[in-house]
Amino acid sequence: MIHRLPGLASTFLLCSVLGWVAACGSEPPSREAPAVAEPVREAEAPGLLVEGAHAQLMGDMGAVYFKVVNEGSGPDRLVRVETPVAESAETHESSSEDGVVRMRARPDGFEIPADGVLTLEPGGKHVMLMGLEATATASGRLPLTLVFEHAPPIDIEVEVGAPDTADADHDRG
């Protein structure tokens, strides 16, 4: 006696068998946590290391964040930032007073203490890019040159990330 399965039942049975066969040949999923990448030391000059550089862009503006580690015995200063992909790159600092976030240009740059770290991060010190070229983000990286008071300039490639809507204090103010 031959029994015919209705169309839907036979399709289900076929898919179940194929799924089982495919599962037999595959490796079990890894139970290990994915590796977390350490901050990359993107560039260095004698006594200075730049690491973790990334940018958040919105339209023709953006903010750049990174750390500069000073392994030297004397202080240095980030005096300016240059890039061929924006009309200007300025050192800025955001602060909050009475619930109002203000952003101020820091034309003298930022001090990097001896044997210390300068941290540029959202809500604090950062490099403000204004007048970004429309094609600047096509590669996902932005070229910057960091110019210091004592150390030679450092060229870095900044990774472009998604804009952080929680950090919307980049209003040219």
N, C-alpha and C positions, 0 to 999 in steps of 0.2 A: 504494500500500500504506500503510495507516494502522497506526502502532504505538501502543499504549496503554502508558503508564508505570504501574507499580504505584502504589498510593496513597501510600506513604511517599516514593517517588522524586519524584512530581509535587508533593507538598507541599514537599519540599526545594528543588526547582527554582523554585517560586513564591516561596518565602521568599528565595532567593538573588537573584532578579530584583528583588523589592521592596526588598531591602536595598541593592542596587546603585543603584536609582533614587533611593532616599532619600539615599544618600551623595552622589550627584551634585549635589543641591540644597543641601547643607549646606556651611558654611564649614569649612576645616581647623581642627583644634584649635590653640589658641594655644601657641606654644613659649616664651612669656615667662613668667618666674616671677611668681606672684601678688604684688601689691603688699603690702608690710608696713606696717600703719598705725603712724604715729608715736604716742607717748603723747599722750593728749588732755589738755590743760590744762582740768580740769573746773571750777576756780573760782580766784578770786584775791582778795586784799585788798591794800591798799597794801604793797608790798615782799614779799608772799608769794604763791607759786603752788602749787596742789595738783594733782598729776597722777597718772595711772595707778591710780586707786582701784578696788579689786576686793575681793570678799569670798568666803570659803570657808565654807560652812555645813554643820553636822552636827546634825540634830535641832533642838533649841531653843537651840543655841549656834553661834557663828561667830567667825571672825577676819577683821579688815579690814586691808588693806595699802595703802599709798600713799606718795608722796614729797611732802615740803613743801620747796620751794626758797625760801630767804631771800635776796632780792636787796638787802636793806637793809644798812646799815653797822653795825647793832647786833644782838645776839642777841635771840631771842624764845623762847617756850616754849609748847608745846601742853599746856594745863593740864587740859583735860577734853574729852570727846566726849559729845554728847547725841543721842538718837534716840527718836522716838515708837513704834518698832516692837519695842523690847526693854525688859525690866525694868531692865537696866543695861548701860552701855558703859564699860569700864575700860581704861586704858593698862597693858599688860603687856610683859614681856620674858622671852624664853626664853634659856637658856644651857645648855651641856653641860659637865659636869665628870665625869671618869673614866667616860665612857660613859653617864652618867645625865643625861637632859634634865630641866631644872627650869624652871617658869614662875613668875614672881613679878609681883605687882601693882606698878605704879609709880604710886602715888597723886599724886606730884608732877609727873607727866607727863614730857615729853621736851624737852630743850633743842634749839633750832634755831640753829646757830651763824651769826654774821654772815657774809654772802656765802657761805653753805654750804647743805647739804642734810641733812634728816632723812629717813631711809629706814626705812619699816616694811615688813618682809618675813618670810616664813616662816622659823622658826628663830631669830628675833631679836625686835626691837620690833614690836608690833602692838596693835590695839585688839581687845579681847575683848568680844563681845556675848553676854549671858546672858539667858535667858528670852525668846527671840524669839517673837513672835506667829506662829501657824501660817500666817497669810495674808501674812506679811511678804515672802515670796519670790515671790508670785504674779506681780508685775510684772517680776521679774528685776532690780530696782533697790531699794536701801535708802536712805532719806533720813538723812543725818547732819549735825550741826552741829559744826564744830571750833572750840573756844574757846581763844583764845591769851591770853598774859599782856599783850601790848602791842597787837597788831593786832586789828581787829574780827573777830567770828566769821565763819566761812566755811561756807556751806551747800553740801553736795555730794550727788550721787546716786551711790551705789556700785553698780557692776555686780556681780551675783552670778554666781560661777563654780562649777564642780563642786568638791566637796571634794577636797583633796589628801590621800590616805591616807598619804603618806609623812610628813606633818607632823601627827602625831596627838598633839602635846604640849599640847592644849587641854583639860586635865582639871580645870579649876577649881583647880589647885594652884598 
